[in-house]
């Protein structure tokens, strides 16, 4: 894994520098603002520093377990619920460097990132506190033996925490396999946590949101099962682009099964002063798009249906494939974070046959376990885009926050 730092006058400029050197697969591990110091600081501007890594290709192989550590899924290890951790604090400031145990080249590069150290600091304290309360440290043992014992127990706790957050066990094993290599190289608990944190960041990847530019208009389809919040999510995103980016947006709805959904979208369209059309066929869709061909974005709301309904699946595929080739399109599969894992797998597989899609997860405020987000991302290979937590429009939606979700998967609240 290649990890480097890049600076720019803005966050976007620093990220662009990282992409130019590392390529489009670049994953941002951390962003921090560096404020000027000294007597002349009032005449200087802040710069942004981005810590970025080259994304690794996933290899779903069964990891080899070592005899020195048992990570049985049914082993009962109590995980405390942290009281003071706040995952919403994501802005970084400069942190003094600390002395750490000698590490291999990869971890040396990672741990020199002051922002990353600060992000992991609270998690490290939370988990290490549990280690001491379980009495795993014995005064009569040599210091190196104690360190190894702490490392083994720490790995078990991370393993159990990920399982309790409903991350699939095969993915947990892949993550822990890398952590074990760090452990057996004699590295500290901080190094193990840093490695696991970075592996999770890389597995989630960079969020991929609606692209602007190119041909006009860009047609955005929202698909998914019933009850996941497609119409509300569409309205939230359209509002953001209309009000914050000053883009011209239009609405189409193919959800002719629910009158309430059509009226709901019409209300949003009126508020945003955006044109709206109801479509019943591919021909009507292309005609409606041609009427707004000078607009930036056309958002298409579709009917929710059971993924086991083959007729409706075929109709949806015909609608998406039938868009005139003169228009660029994107497809977003909207899923609820509260849906059962087995159902999510079937839904993801079924909709993959309809179109290549990006993922939006809704209802994050209705669950405390986010493992299924990682499970479906890795299972489908689709990129994550947005996440929602509430019904307020245009609020309660954000670009997928990888760092926040990873912290919560590791035990932060």
Secondary structure as UniProt FT lines:
FT   STRAND          3..8
FT   HELIX           11..22
FT   TURN            24..25
FT   STRAND          26..34
FT   TURN            39..40
FT   HELIX           41..43
FT   STRAND          47..54
FT   TURN            67..68
FT   TURN            73..74
FT   TURN            87..88
FT   HELIX           105..111
FT   HELIX           114..133
FT   TURN            134..135
FT   TURN            139..140
FT   HELIX           143..164
FT   TURN            165..166
FT   HELIX           169..184
FT   TURN            185..186
FT   HELIX           189..204
FT   STRAND          218..223
FT   TURN            226..227
FT   HELIX           230..243
FT   STRAND          249..253
FT   HELIX           259..271
FT   TURN            272..273
FT   STRAND          276..278
FT   HELIX           282..291
FT   TURN            292..294
FT   STRAND          297..301
FT   TURN            307..308
FT   HELIX           310..321
FT   TURN            325..326
FT   STRAND          328..336
FT   TURN            337..338
FT   HELIX           341..354
FT   STRAND          358..362
FT   HELIX           364..366
FT   HELIX           371..380
FT   STRAND          384..388
FT   STRAND          397..399
FT   HELIX           402..409
FT   TURN            410..411
//
